[in-house]
Every structure is written in structure tokens, then in C-alpha cells.
Amino acid sequence: MAAPLAPEERDRAVSELDGWVQTDGGKAIRRMLEFDGFVAAFGFMTKVALVAEKMDHHPDWRNSWNRVEITLTSHDAGGVTQRDIALARAIDGLLQG
């Protein structure tokens, strides 16, 4: 099990991410995304699902028509770990490519 990031390390890592904010008192990070429609949102979620499965680290998320809300935390560690930051970076990469 990975240890949660120290607050300073977590703050720095999140500040380097695009559009992610800390939630739950720093125990999770969240990003809200908006797409052109449902198919685009669901297509993006499918891409994320494939990456998350390869990383064996899965997001908590919600979808409503063209919006996707992604929350990352390492439940077993009780907070944000390097795995969450790595998955957030991978998600950001999918948005850019």
C-alpha cells in the first residue's frame, strides 16, 4: 500500500496539474470536464477506463450528459498518493491528445 502524500508534496503536485482541485480536506482530487455532448463524454470515459485498468487504479466518477466529474483518491491509503497524481496526469494527457 502506498502512503498518502505529505500536504506540501500533495499541494505542489496538484498545482502542476491542469484543472484539478483538492477536495475532502486534501484526501482527494477532483476535476470537472465538459464535452460537446453525451457521446464525446462517454467516449472520453472509455479512454480513461482503459488507462485506469492498465494502472490498476480506478476513479470515482459521475457522468451527466456532457459533463464528467472525476475524483481520485487511494482509499486503501486514506488519501492522495503518487498513484492518483499519475492517473490525473494520464487523464490530462488524454485530453491533450
A tleap script that builds the chain and sets N, CA, C and O, in Angstrom:
source leaprc.protein.ff14SB
mol = sequence {
  NMET ALA ALA PRO LEU ALA PRO GLU GLU ARG
  ASP ARG ALA VAL SER GLU LEU ASP GLY TRP
  VAL GLN THR ASP GLY GLY LYS ALA ILE ARG
  ARG MET LEU GLU PHE ASP GLY PHE VAL ALA
  ALA PHE GLY PHE MET THR LYS VAL ALA LEU
  VAL ALA GLU LYS MET ASP HIE HIE PRO ASP
  TRP ARG ASN SER TRP ASN ARG VAL GLU ILE
  THR LEU THR SER HIE ASP ALA GLY GLY VAL
  THR GLN ARG ASP ILE ALA LEU ALA ARG ALA
  ILE ASP GLY LEU LEU GLN CGLY
}
set mol.1.N position { 0.836 -1.184 0.000 }
set mol.1.CA position { 0.000 0.000 0.000 }
set mol.1.C position { 0.879 1.245 0.000 }
set mol.1.O position { 1.841 1.342 0.762 }
set mol.2.N position { 0.536 2.186 -0.858 }
set mol.2.CA position { 1.264 3.446 -0.928 }
set mol.2.C position { 0.808 4.374 0.193 }
set mol.2.O position { -0.345 4.341 0.625 }
set mol.3.N position { 1.734 5.194 0.644 }
set mol.3.CA position { 1.411 6.163 1.700 }
set mol.3.C position { 0.845 7.429 1.073 }
set mol.3.O position { 1.236 7.799 -0.033 }
set mol.4.N position { -0.078 8.102 1.772 }
set mol.4.CA position { -0.572 9.381 1.251 }
set mol.4.C position { 0.562 10.402 1.182 }
set mol.4.O position { 1.500 10.368 1.979 }
set mol.5.N position { 0.456 11.294 0.227 }
set mol.5.CA position { 1.455 12.345 0.097 }
set mol.5.C position { 1.368 13.296 1.282 }
set mol.5.O position { 0.289 13.556 1.814 }
set mol.6.N position { 2.521 13.805 1.681 }
set mol.6.CA position { 2.546 14.853 2.706 }
set mol.6.C position { 1.831 16.076 2.129 }
set mol.6.O position { 1.842 16.280 0.915 }
set mol.7.N position { 1.208 16.890 2.985 }
set mol.7.CA position { 0.451 18.051 2.479 }
set mol.7.C position { 1.235 18.934 1.510 }
set mol.7.O position { 0.692 19.355 0.489 }
set mol.8.N position { 2.489 19.219 1.809 }
set mol.8.CA position { 3.282 20.086 0.922 }
set mol.8.C position { 3.517 19.416 -0.424 }
set mol.8.O position { 3.438 20.067 -1.465 }
set mol.9.N position { 3.802 18.134 -0.407 }
set mol.9.CA position { 4.049 17.396 -1.644 }
set mol.9.C position { 2.752 17.310 -2.467 }
set mol.9.O position { 2.772 17.470 -3.687 }
set mol.10.N position { 1.638 17.059 -1.790 }
set mol.10.CA position { 0.338 16.990 -2.460 }
set mol.10.C position { -0.010 18.339 -3.074 }
set mol.10.O position { -0.447 18.399 -4.223 }
set mol.11.N position { 0.181 19.434 -2.316 }
set mol.11.CA position { -0.120 20.776 -2.825 }
set mol.11.C position { 0.690 21.079 -4.087 }
set mol.11.O position { 0.160 21.599 -5.069 }
set mol.12.N position { 1.968 20.749 -4.044 }
set mol.12.CA position { 2.840 21.002 -5.192 }
set mol.12.C position { 2.394 20.185 -6.397 }
set mol.12.O position { 2.292 20.714 -7.504 }
set mol.13.N position { 2.128 18.894 -6.187 }
set mol.13.CA position { 1.731 18.016 -7.288 }
set mol.13.C position { 0.424 18.474 -7.914 }
set mol.13.O position { 0.305 18.504 -9.139 }
set mol.14.N position { -0.548 18.828 -7.101 }
set mol.14.CA position { -1.850 19.266 -7.624 }
set mol.14.C position { -1.704 20.596 -8.361 }
set mol.14.O position { -2.378 20.822 -9.366 }
set mol.15.N position { -0.841 21.468 -7.877 }
set mol.15.CA position { -0.655 22.760 -8.546 }
set mol.15.C position { -0.066 22.593 -9.943 }
set mol.15.O position { -0.211 23.479 -10.785 }
set mol.16.N position { 0.594 21.471 -10.196 }
set mol.16.CA position { 1.185 21.198 -11.508 }
set mol.16.C position { 0.197 20.537 -12.466 }
set mol.16.O position { 0.499 20.370 -13.647 }
set mol.17.N position { -0.967 20.166 -11.974 }
set mol.17.CA position { -1.992 19.535 -12.803 }
set mol.17.C position { -2.927 20.600 -13.373 }
set mol.17.O position { -3.074 21.679 -12.799 }
set mol.18.N position { -3.550 20.289 -14.496 }
set mol.18.CA position { -4.440 21.239 -15.159 }
set mol.18.C position { -5.885 21.013 -14.727 }
set mol.18.O position { -6.492 20.007 -15.095 }
set mol.19.N position { -6.437 21.938 -13.952 }
set mol.19.CA position { -7.850 21.891 -13.624 }
set mol.19.C position { -8.239 21.026 -12.439 }
set mol.19.O position { -9.427 20.921 -12.133 }
set mol.20.N position { -7.302 20.415 -11.772 }
set mol.20.CA position { -7.597 19.559 -10.624 }
set mol.20.C position { -7.587 20.402 -9.351 }
set mol.20.O position { -6.769 21.308 -9.197 }
set mol.21.N position { -8.507 20.087 -8.446 }
set mol.21.CA position { -8.583 20.756 -7.152 }
set mol.21.C position { -8.629 19.708 -6.050 }
set mol.21.O position { -9.057 18.575 -6.270 }
set mol.22.N position { -8.191 20.094 -4.882 }
set mol.22.CA position { -8.255 19.195 -3.732 }
set mol.22.C position { -9.648 19.247 -3.125 }
set mol.22.O position { -10.275 20.305 -3.073 }
set mol.23.N position { -10.120 18.108 -2.671 }
set mol.23.CA position { -11.414 18.017 -2.008 }
set mol.23.C position { -11.270 17.139 -0.770 }
set mol.23.O position { -10.214 16.556 -0.523 }
set mol.24.N position { -12.330 17.059 -0.012 }
set mol.24.CA position { -12.358 16.202 1.183 }
set mol.24.C position { -11.173 16.474 2.102 }
set mol.24.O position { -10.529 15.548 2.594 }
set mol.25.N position { -10.896 17.741 2.324 }
set mol.25.CA position { -9.801 18.115 3.211 }
set mol.25.C position { -8.439 17.641 2.738 }
set mol.25.O position { -7.564 17.340 3.550 }
set mol.26.N position { -8.259 17.574 1.421 }
set mol.26.CA position { -6.977 17.142 0.862 }
set mol.26.C position { -6.859 15.637 0.707 }
set mol.26.O position { -5.790 15.135 0.361 }
set mol.27.N position { -7.935 14.909 0.957 }
set mol.27.CA position { -7.879 13.443 0.838 }
set mol.27.C position { -8.219 12.953 -0.562 }
set mol.27.O position { -8.134 11.757 -0.840 }
set mol.28.N position { -8.605 13.872 -1.448 }
set mol.28.CA position { -8.947 13.507 -2.820 }
set mol.28.C position { -8.664 14.692 -3.730 }
set mol.28.O position { -8.505 15.823 -3.270 }
set mol.29.N position { -8.604 14.414 -5.027 }
set mol.29.CA position { -8.509 15.466 -6.032 }
set mol.29.C position { -9.645 15.258 -7.026 }
set mol.29.O position { -10.080 14.132 -7.271 }
set mol.30.N position { -10.117 16.368 -7.595 }
set mol.30.CA position { -11.290 16.298 -8.478 }
set mol.30.C position { -11.093 17.218 -9.670 }
set mol.30.O position { -10.481 18.283 -9.582 }
set mol.31.N position { -11.642 16.756 -10.795 }
set mol.31.CA position { -11.671 17.592 -11.996 }
set mol.31.C position { -13.035 17.464 -12.651 }
set mol.31.O position { -13.570 16.365 -12.798 }
set mol.32.N position { -13.585 18.594 -13.038 }
set mol.32.CA position { -14.859 18.651 -13.749 }
set mol.32.C position { -14.567 18.943 -15.219 }
set mol.32.O position { -13.803 19.852 -15.544 }
set mol.33.N position { -15.182 18.164 -16.093 }
set mol.33.CA position { -14.956 18.327 -17.526 }
set mol.33.C position { -16.283 18.471 -18.245 }
set mol.33.O position { -17.291 17.908 -17.819 }
set mol.34.N position { -16.285 19.221 -19.329 }
set mol.34.CA position { -17.477 19.390 -20.144 }
set mol.34.C position { -17.108 19.113 -21.599 }
set mol.34.O position { -16.085 19.583 -22.097 }
set mol.35.N position { -17.962 18.340 -22.267 }
set mol.35.CA position { -17.721 17.934 -23.643 }
set mol.35.C position { -18.849 18.439 -24.542 }
set mol.35.O position { -19.808 19.039 -24.057 }
set mol.36.N position { -18.738 18.200 -25.832 }
set mol.36.CA position { -19.744 18.670 -26.785 }
set mol.36.C position { -21.081 17.957 -26.640 }
set mol.36.O position { -22.115 18.498 -27.032 }
set mol.37.N position { -21.074 16.772 -26.090 }
set mol.37.CA position { -22.314 16.021 -25.926 }
set mol.37.C position { -22.050 14.719 -25.195 }
set mol.37.O position { -20.933 14.456 -24.750 }
set mol.38.N position { -23.092 13.907 -25.078 }
set mol.38.CA position { -23.002 12.656 -24.337 }
set mol.38.C position { -22.003 11.686 -24.951 }
set mol.38.O position { -21.217 11.069 -24.232 }
set mol.39.N position { -22.024 11.545 -26.275 }
set mol.39.CA position { -21.132 10.582 -26.926 }
set mol.39.C position { -19.669 10.959 -26.677 }
set mol.39.O position { -18.843 10.087 -26.409 }
set mol.40.N position { -19.348 12.236 -26.764 }
set mol.40.CA position { -17.973 12.682 -26.515 }
set mol.40.C position { -17.575 12.427 -25.063 }
set mol.40.O position { -16.462 11.978 -24.790 }
set mol.41.N position { -18.484 12.714 -24.135 }
set mol.41.CA position { -18.191 12.486 -22.714 }
set mol.41.C position { -17.988 11.000 -22.440 }
set mol.41.O position { -17.036 10.617 -21.760 }
set mol.42.N position { -18.872 10.168 -22.965 }
set mol.42.CA position { -18.779 8.734 -22.733 }
set mol.42.C position { -17.552 8.150 -23.423 }
set mol.42.O position { -16.906 7.250 -22.887 }
set mol.43.N position { -17.230 8.655 -24.603 }
set mol.43.CA position { -16.024 8.209 -25.296 }
set mol.43.C position { -14.775 8.508 -24.479 }
set mol.43.O position { -13.870 7.679 -24.387 }
set mol.44.N position { -14.734 9.690 -23.890 }
set mol.44.CA position { -13.597 10.048 -23.043 }
set mol.44.C position { -13.520 9.122 -21.826 }
set mol.44.O position { -12.439 8.669 -21.451 }
set mol.45.N position { -14.669 8.846 -21.217 }
set mol.45.CA position { -14.692 7.953 -20.058 }
set mol.45.C position { -14.169 6.561 -20.439 }
set mol.45.O position { -13.495 5.910 -19.640 }
set mol.46.N position { -14.474 6.116 -21.638 }
set mol.46.CA position { -13.986 4.823 -22.108 }
set mol.46.C position { -12.466 4.826 -22.203 }
set mol.46.O position { -11.811 3.865 -21.800 }
set mol.47.N position { -11.910 5.905 -22.735 }
set mol.47.CA position { -10.447 6.018 -22.813 }
set mol.47.C position { -9.821 6.001 -21.421 }
set mol.47.O position { -8.814 5.331 -21.194 }
set mol.48.N position { -10.422 6.740 -20.495 }
set mol.48.CA position { -9.915 6.771 -19.119 }
set mol.48.C position { -10.002 5.381 -18.496 }
set mol.48.O position { -9.082 4.947 -17.802 }
set mol.49.N position { -11.105 4.689 -18.744 }
set mol.49.CA position { -11.283 3.349 -18.172 }
set mol.49.C position { -10.173 2.412 -18.611 }
set mol.49.O position { -9.687 1.621 -17.802 }
set mol.50.N position { -9.762 2.477 -19.859 }
set mol.50.CA position { -8.693 1.608 -20.355 }
set mol.50.C position { -7.358 1.930 -19.680 }
set mol.50.O position { -6.611 1.028 -19.302 }
set mol.51.N position { -7.071 3.213 -19.535 }
set mol.51.CA position { -5.835 3.624 -18.857 }
set mol.51.C position { -5.876 3.223 -17.387 }
set mol.51.O position { -4.900 2.692 -16.857 }
set mol.52.N position { -6.991 3.475 -16.737 }
set mol.52.CA position { -7.130 3.158 -15.315 }
set mol.52.C position { -6.978 1.657 -15.072 }
set mol.52.O position { -6.358 1.241 -14.093 }
set mol.53.N position { -7.535 0.866 -15.946 }
set mol.53.CA position { -7.428 -0.589 -15.794 }
set mol.53.C position { -5.971 -1.035 -15.908 }
set mol.53.O position { -5.517 -1.878 -15.135 }
set mol.54.N position { -5.241 -0.472 -16.868 }
set mol.54.CA position { -3.813 -0.804 -17.013 }
set mol.54.C position { -3.024 -0.398 -15.770 }
set mol.54.O position { -2.074 -1.077 -15.382 }
set mol.55.N position { -3.424 0.715 -15.150 }
set mol.55.CA position { -2.727 1.200 -13.959 }
set mol.55.C position { -3.236 0.512 -12.691 }
set mol.55.O position { -2.658 0.678 -11.617 }
set mol.56.N position { -4.310 -0.256 -12.817 }
set mol.56.CA position { -4.962 -0.904 -11.682 }
set mol.56.C position { -5.303 0.131 -10.603 }
set mol.56.O position { -5.087 -0.084 -9.410 }
set mol.57.N position { -5.836 1.247 -11.066 }
set mol.57.CA position { -6.234 2.334 -10.164 }
set mol.57.C position { -7.434 3.013 -10.792 }
set mol.57.O position { -7.319 3.586 -11.876 }
set mol.58.N position { -8.575 2.962 -10.141 }
set mol.58.CA position { -9.828 3.339 -10.775 }
set mol.58.C position { -10.454 4.572 -10.137 }
set mol.58.O position { -10.481 4.698 -8.913 }
set mol.59.N position { -10.955 5.477 -10.966 }
set mol.59.CA position { -11.537 6.718 -10.450 }
set mol.59.C position { -12.944 6.510 -9.907 }
set mol.59.O position { -13.637 5.556 -10.259 }
set mol.60.N position { -13.336 7.417 -9.054 }
set mol.60.CA position { -14.741 7.595 -8.717 }
set mol.60.C position { -15.203 8.683 -9.674 }
set mol.60.O position { -14.558 9.724 -9.794 }
set mol.61.N position { -16.321 8.445 -10.355 }
set mol.61.CA position { -16.747 9.450 -11.313 }
set mol.61.C position { -18.241 9.454 -11.533 }
set mol.61.O position { -18.959 8.511 -11.202 }
set mol.62.N position { -18.675 10.568 -12.111 }
set mol.62.CA position { -20.081 10.751 -12.457 }
set mol.62.C position { -20.162 11.339 -13.852 }
set mol.62.O position { -19.295 12.103 -14.275 }
set mol.63.N position { -21.212 10.970 -14.553 }
set mol.63.CA position { -21.467 11.499 -15.887 }
set mol.63.C position { -22.924 11.928 -15.961 }
set mol.63.O position { -23.826 11.180 -15.582 }
set mol.64.N position { -23.136 13.124 -16.446 }
set mol.64.CA position { -24.474 13.608 -16.731 }
set mol.64.C position { -24.412 14.318 -18.073 }
set mol.64.O position { -23.851 15.408 -18.186 }
set mol.65.N position { -24.983 13.700 -19.073 }
set mol.65.CA position { -24.986 14.136 -20.460 }
set mol.65.C position { -23.591 14.512 -20.932 }
set mol.65.O position { -22.826 13.622 -21.302 }
set mol.66.N position { -23.224 15.792 -20.937 }
set mol.66.CA position { -21.928 16.196 -21.483 }
set mol.66.C position { -20.885 16.491 -20.408 }
set mol.66.O position { -19.792 16.965 -20.719 }
set mol.67.N position { -21.214 16.216 -19.156 }
set mol.67.CA position { -20.293 16.520 -18.057 }
set mol.67.C position { -19.766 15.242 -17.419 }
set mol.67.O position { -20.484 14.256 -17.249 }
set mol.68.N position { -18.486 15.298 -17.073 }
set mol.68.CA position { -17.841 14.197 -16.363 }
set mol.68.C position { -17.113 14.790 -15.161 }
set mol.68.O position { -16.331 15.731 -15.297 }
set mol.69.N position { -17.376 14.235 -14.000 }
set mol.69.CA position { -16.696 14.633 -12.771 }
set mol.69.C position { -15.842 13.449 -12.338 }
set mol.69.O position { -16.357 12.349 -12.135 }
set mol.70.N position { -14.551 13.669 -12.197 }
set mol.70.CA position { -13.620 12.606 -11.827 }
set mol.70.C position { -13.017 12.930 -10.471 }
set mol.70.O position { -12.503 14.029 -10.264 }
set mol.71.N position { -13.077 11.981 -9.551 }
set mol.71.CA position { -12.459 12.119 -8.243 }
set mol.71.C position { -11.458 10.987 -8.067 }
set mol.71.O position { -11.764 9.818 -8.303 }
set mol.72.N position { -10.251 11.364 -7.646 }
set mol.72.CA position { -9.203 10.380 -7.424 }
set mol.72.C position { -8.765 10.410 -5.968 }
set mol.72.O position { -8.529 11.475 -5.398 }
set mol.73.N position { -8.662 9.244 -5.385 }
set mol.73.CA position { -8.117 9.063 -4.046 }
set mol.73.C position { -7.685 7.611 -3.936 }
set mol.73.O position { -8.188 6.747 -4.654 }
set mol.74.N position { -6.769 7.356 -3.050 }
set mol.74.CA position { -6.355 5.973 -2.774 }
set mol.74.C position { -7.035 5.570 -1.479 }
set mol.74.O position { -6.547 5.868 -0.389 }
set mol.75.N position { -8.159 4.894 -1.606 }
set mol.75.CA position { -8.963 4.530 -0.441 }
set mol.75.C position { -8.156 3.730 0.580 }
set mol.75.O position { -8.283 3.939 1.787 }
set mol.76.N position { -7.322 2.809 0.080 }
set mol.76.CA position { -6.551 1.964 0.994 }
set mol.76.C position { -5.502 2.748 1.770 }
set mol.76.O position { -5.087 2.330 2.851 }
set mol.77.N position { -5.068 3.890 1.219 }
set mol.77.CA position { -4.067 4.717 1.897 }
set mol.77.C position { -4.718 5.858 2.685 }
set mol.77.O position { -4.066 6.509 3.501 }
set mol.78.N position { -5.984 6.087 2.435 }
set mol.78.CA position { -6.676 7.157 3.149 }
set mol.78.C position { -6.364 8.553 2.652 }
set mol.78.O position { -6.478 9.520 3.405 }
set mol.79.N position { -5.972 8.671 1.386 }
set mol.79.CA position { -5.677 9.999 0.845 }
set mol.79.C position { -5.073 9.931 -0.536 }
set mol.79.O position { -5.103 8.891 -1.195 }
set mol.80.N position { -4.524 11.048 -0.966 }
set mol.80.CA position { -3.925 11.177 -2.291 }
set mol.80.C position { -2.507 10.615 -2.259 }
set mol.80.O position { -1.695 10.982 -1.409 }
set mol.81.N position { -2.227 9.721 -3.200 }
set mol.81.CA position { -0.895 9.123 -3.326 }
set mol.81.C position { -0.331 9.453 -4.709 }
set mol.81.O position { -0.988 10.097 -5.527 }
set mol.82.N position { 0.885 9.002 -4.947 }
set mol.82.CA position { 1.505 9.176 -6.267 }
set mol.82.C position { 0.680 8.492 -7.351 }
set mol.82.O position { 0.680 8.936 -8.499 }
set mol.83.N position { -0.019 7.424 -7.002 }
set mol.83.CA position { -0.871 6.739 -7.997 }
set mol.83.C position { -1.972 7.670 -8.492 }
set mol.83.O position { -2.296 7.667 -9.679 }
set mol.84.N position { -2.546 8.460 -7.600 }
set mol.84.CA position { -3.590 9.404 -8.002 }
set mol.84.C position { -3.025 10.486 -8.913 }
set mol.84.O position { -3.634 10.846 -9.920 }
set mol.85.N position { -1.872 10.990 -8.552 }
set mol.85.CA position { -1.232 12.028 -9.366 }
set mol.85.C position { -0.886 11.468 -10.741 }
set mol.85.O position { -1.090 12.144 -11.749 }
set mol.86.N position { -0.369 10.248 -10.797 }
set mol.86.CA position { -0.023 9.628 -12.076 }
set mol.86.C position { -1.265 9.434 -12.946 }
set mol.86.O position { -1.221 9.682 -14.151 }
set mol.87.N position { -2.367 8.994 -12.347 }
set mol.87.CA position { -3.588 8.816 -13.128 }
set mol.87.C position { -4.131 10.169 -13.576 }
set mol.87.O position { -4.608 10.282 -14.705 }
set mol.88.N position { -4.076 11.186 -12.743 }
set mol.88.CA position { -4.511 12.524 -13.146 }
set mol.88.C position { -3.688 13.023 -14.328 }
set mol.88.O position { -4.237 13.612 -15.260 }
set mol.89.N position { -2.387 12.796 -14.299 }
set mol.89.CA position { -1.530 13.204 -15.424 }
set mol.89.C position { -1.914 12.449 -16.693 }
set mol.89.O position { -1.963 13.032 -17.776 }
set mol.90.N position { -2.183 11.161 -16.557 }
set mol.90.CA position { -2.588 10.362 -17.714 }
set mol.90.C position { -3.918 10.864 -18.278 }
set mol.90.O position { -4.087 10.936 -19.495 }
set mol.91.N position { -4.854 11.208 -17.405 }
set mol.91.CA position { -6.148 11.746 -17.843 }
set mol.91.C position { -5.935 13.070 -18.572 }
set mol.91.O position { -6.520 13.305 -19.629 }
set mol.92.N position { -5.096 13.928 -18.003 }
set mol.92.CA position { -4.787 15.195 -18.662 }
set mol.92.C position { -4.180 14.957 -20.054 }
set mol.92.O position { -4.483 15.676 -21.006 }
set mol.93.N position { -3.326 13.942 -20.149 }
set mol.93.CA position { -2.727 13.601 -21.438 }
set mol.93.C position { -3.756 13.169 -22.465 }
set mol.93.O position { -3.627 13.496 -23.644 }
set mol.94.N position { -4.778 12.439 -22.033 }
set mol.94.CA position { -5.851 12.037 -22.952 }
set mol.94.C position { -6.609 13.251 -23.482 }
set mol.94.O position { -7.063 13.258 -24.627 }
set mol.95.N position { -6.740 14.255 -22.658 }
set mol.95.CA position { -7.449 15.468 -23.086 }
set mol.95.C position { -6.659 16.251 -24.126 }
set mol.95.O position { -7.234 16.965 -24.948 }
set mol.96.N position { -5.354 16.112 -24.085 }
set mol.96.CA position { -4.499 16.879 -24.992 }
set mol.96.C position { -4.212 16.136 -26.284 }
set mol.96.O position { -3.800 16.739 -27.275 }
set mol.97.N position { -4.428 14.835 -26.277 }
set mol.97.CA position { -4.056 14.071 -27.465 }
set mol.97.C position { -5.189 13.372 -28.014 }
set mol.97.O position { -5.056 12.677 -29.021 }
savepdb mol mol.pdb
quit
